[in-house]
C-alpha cells in the first residue's frame, strides 16, 4: 500500500514541477482582462491552467462526496472563494498567499490519504478556509479591472469551479462503490502537486 501511494505522489510532484509556467495563473499573458469576453475566459481558465487550484477543487469535490449534503459543501467552497477574491480587490494584503495555497493543497491531499470522512462542520470549515485562500490568490489576476470584465471573471470562475467540484464529487462517489484505492491515489496526486508548488515558492528564483 505504501508503494501504491508514494509512486503517484512522486510522479505528480515531478509533473507539477515541470509545469512551472502554469502556476502564474494568467490566461491573458499577465494582462488584466479588459472586456466581458476576456473576463469570462480568464475566469474559466485560471482554475484549469493553475494546477494547484485545479487540484484543490478536485479534492474538495472528492471530500464532499462522503456527505449527503456534498453539493452544498462544494457550493460553500465556491462562495468562500468568491469572498476571497473580493478581499483581494479591497487591497487587503495577505503575506505569503501562494505558500498558503500550496499548504492548503497539501492538507487536502493528506485528508484524502487518511481515508477518514470529516464531520460536516469540520468539512465546512476546511472548505471555507481553503476557498478564501485560493480566492485571494486568484484575485491578483483581476485586480484593477473595470466593472464589466470583473463581473464576467467572477461568473466564469464560479461556473468552472462548481463544474469541476461537482464532477469530482460524482466520480468520487462512483470510485467509493467500486475501488476506494483510486481515491487515495488522487489524494496522493493532490498532495504531490501541493508539495511541488511549495518547493517552487520556497526556492528563490535565479537572478535575471
C-alpha positions as CSV (number, residue, x, y, z in Angstrom):
1,X,0.0,0.0,0.0
2,X,2.9,2.4,0.8
3,X,4.3,1.9,-2.7
4,X,0.9,2.5,-4.3
5,X,0.7,5.9,-2.5
6,X,4.3,7.0,-2.8
7,X,4.8,6.4,-6.5
8,X,1.9,8.5,-7.8
9,X,2.9,11.2,-5.2
10,X,6.3,11.4,-6.7
11,X,5.0,11.3,-10.3
12,X,2.5,14.1,-9.7
13,X,5.1,16.2,-7.9
14,X,7.5,15.8,-10.9
15,X,4.8,16.8,-13.4
16,X,3.9,19.8,-11.3
17,X,7.5,21.0,-11.2
18,X,7.8,20.6,-15.0
19,X,4.6,22.6,-15.4
20,X,6.0,25.7,-13.6
21,X,4.7,28.3,-16.1
22,X,1.1,27.3,-15.4
23,X,1.4,28.4,-11.8
24,X,1.4,32.1,-12.9
25,X,-2.5,31.8,-13.3
26,X,-2.6,34.3,-16.0
27,X,-4.6,33.3,-19.1
28,X,-4.1,36.7,-20.7
29,X,-0.3,36.6,-20.6
30,X,-0.2,38.8,-17.5
31,X,-2.6,41.4,-18.9
32,X,-5.7,42.4,-16.9
33,X,-8.9,41.4,-18.8
34,X,-10.5,44.5,-20.5
35,X,-13.7,43.1,-22.0
36,X,-16.6,40.9,-20.9
37,X,-15.3,38.0,-23.1
38,X,-11.8,38.3,-21.7
39,X,-13.2,38.3,-18.2
40,X,-15.2,35.2,-18.8
41,X,-12.3,33.3,-20.5
42,X,-10.0,34.4,-17.7
43,X,-12.4,33.2,-15.0
44,X,-12.9,29.9,-16.8
45,X,-9.3,29.3,-17.4
46,X,-7.5,30.2,-14.2
47,X,-8.5,27.2,-12.1
48,X,-7.5,24.9,-15.1
49,X,-4.1,26.3,-16.0
50,X,-3.3,26.7,-12.3
51,X,-2.6,23.1,-11.4
52,X,-2.6,23.8,-7.7
53,X,-6.1,25.4,-7.8
54,X,-7.4,22.7,-10.0
55,X,-6.1,20.0,-7.6
56,X,-7.7,21.8,-4.7
57,X,-11.1,21.9,-6.4
58,X,-10.9,18.2,-7.3
59,X,-10.0,17.4,-3.7
60,X,-13.0,19.5,-2.4
61,X,-15.3,17.5,-4.7
62,X,-13.9,14.2,-3.6
63,X,-14.1,15.0,0.1
64,X,-17.6,16.4,-0.3
65,X,-18.7,13.1,-1.8
66,X,-18.7,11.5,1.6
67,X,-21.7,13.6,2.7
68,X,-25.3,13.7,1.7
69,X,-25.1,17.5,1.6
70,X,-21.9,17.3,-0.5
71,X,-23.3,19.7,-3.1
72,X,-23.9,22.3,-0.5
73,X,-20.5,21.9,0.9
74,X,-18.9,22.3,-2.5
75,X,-21.1,25.4,-3.0
76,X,-19.8,26.8,0.3
77,X,-16.3,26.5,-1.1
78,X,-17.2,28.4,-4.2
79,X,-18.9,31.2,-2.3
80,X,-15.9,31.4,0.1
81,X,-13.6,31.6,-2.9
82,X,-15.6,34.5,-4.4
83,X,-15.3,36.2,-1.0
84,X,-11.5,35.7,-1.1
85,X,-11.4,37.4,-4.5
86,X,-13.4,40.3,-3.0
87,X,-10.9,40.6,-0.1
88,X,-8.1,40.9,-2.6
89,X,-10.0,43.5,-4.6
90,X,-10.2,45.6,-1.4
91,X,-6.4,45.9,-1.4
92,X,-6.1,43.8,1.7
93,X,-2.6,42.3,1.9
94,X,-2.2,38.7,2.9
95,X,1.5,37.8,3.1
96,X,2.8,34.6,1.6
97,X,-0.5,33.8,-0.1
98,X,1.0,31.4,-2.6
99,X,2.6,29.5,0.2
100,X,-0.7,29.3,1.9
101,X,-2.2,28.0,-1.3
102,X,0.4,25.2,-1.5
103,X,-0.1,24.3,2.2
104,X,-3.8,24.1,1.7
105,X,-3.4,21.7,-1.3
106,X,-1.1,19.5,0.8
107,X,-3.6,19.5,3.6
108,X,-6.5,18.5,1.3
109,X,-4.4,15.7,-0.2
110,X,-3.4,14.5,3.3
111,X,-7.1,14.4,4.4
112,X,-7.9,12.3,1.3
113,X,-5.0,10.0,2.0
114,X,-6.2,9.5,5.6
115,X,-9.3,7.9,4.2
116,X,-11.4,9.3,7.0
117,X,-14.7,11.1,6.5
118,X,-14.7,14.5,8.0
119,X,-17.7,15.6,10.1
120,X,-19.9,18.0,8.2
121,X,-18.9,21.0,10.4
122,X,-15.2,20.3,10.0
123,X,-15.5,19.8,6.3
124,X,-17.4,23.1,6.0
125,X,-14.8,25.0,8.0
126,X,-12.0,23.5,5.9
127,X,-13.7,24.2,2.6
128,X,-14.4,27.8,3.6
129,X,-10.8,28.4,4.7
130,X,-9.4,26.9,1.5
131,X,-11.9,28.8,-0.6
132,X,-10.8,32.1,1.0
133,X,-7.1,31.3,0.5
134,X,-7.5,30.3,-3.2
135,X,-9.9,33.1,-4.0
136,X,-7.5,35.7,-2.6
137,X,-4.7,34.3,-4.8
138,X,-6.9,34.2,-7.9
139,X,-7.9,37.8,-7.2
140,X,-4.4,39.0,-8.2
141,X,-5.1,38.4,-11.9
142,X,-8.3,40.6,-12.0
143,X,-7.1,43.3,-9.6
144,X,-7.6,46.8,-11.2
145,X,-10.1,45.5,-13.8
146,X,-13.1,47.5,-14.8
147,X,-16.6,46.5,-13.5
148,X,-17.7,44.6,-16.6
149,X,-14.7,42.3,-17.1
150,X,-14.6,41.9,-13.3
151,X,-18.2,40.6,-13.2
152,X,-17.5,38.4,-16.2
153,X,-14.4,37.0,-14.5
154,X,-16.4,36.1,-11.3
155,X,-19.1,34.5,-13.4
156,X,-16.6,32.3,-15.3
157,X,-14.7,31.5,-12.1
158,X,-17.9,30.4,-10.2
159,X,-19.1,28.3,-13.2
160,X,-15.9,26.4,-13.7
161,X,-15.2,25.8,-10.0
162,X,-18.7,24.5,-9.5
163,X,-18.5,22.2,-12.5
164,X,-15.1,20.7,-11.5
165,X,-16.2,20.2,-7.9
166,X,-19.5,18.6,-8.8
167,X,-17.8,16.4,-11.5
168,X,-15.1,15.3,-9.0
169,X,-17.8,14.6,-6.4
170,X,-19.8,12.4,-8.8
171,X,-16.6,10.5,-9.8
172,X,-15.6,10.0,-6.2
173,X,-18.9,8.5,-5.3
174,X,-18.5,6.1,-8.2
175,X,-15.0,5.2,-7.1
176,X,-16.1,4.7,-3.5
177,X,-18.5,2.0,-4.5
178,X,-16.0,0.1,-6.7
179,X,-12.4,0.8,-5.7
180,X,-11.6,3.2,-2.8
181,X,-7.9,2.9,-3.5
182,X,-8.4,5.2,-6.5
183,X,-9.4,8.0,-4.2
184,X,-6.2,7.6,-2.2
185,X,-4.2,7.8,-5.5
186,X,-6.0,11.0,-6.3
187,X,-5.2,12.2,-2.8
188,X,-1.5,11.4,-3.3
189,X,-1.6,13.3,-6.6
190,X,-3.1,16.3,-4.9
191,X,-0.6,16.3,-2.1
192,X,2.2,15.9,-4.6
193,X,1.1,18.9,-6.5
194,X,0.9,21.0,-3.3
195,X,4.4,19.8,-2.3
196,X,5.8,20.8,-5.7
197,X,4.2,24.2,-5.6
198,X,5.5,24.7,-2.0
199,X,9.0,23.8,-3.2
200,X,8.8,26.3,-6.0
201,X,7.8,29.0,-3.6
202,X,10.5,28.2,-1.1
203,X,13.4,28.1,-3.6
204,X,14.4,31.7,-4.6
205,X,14.2,32.5,-8.3
206,X,17.5,32.8,-10.1
207,X,18.7,36.3,-10.8
208,X,17.9,37.7,-14.3
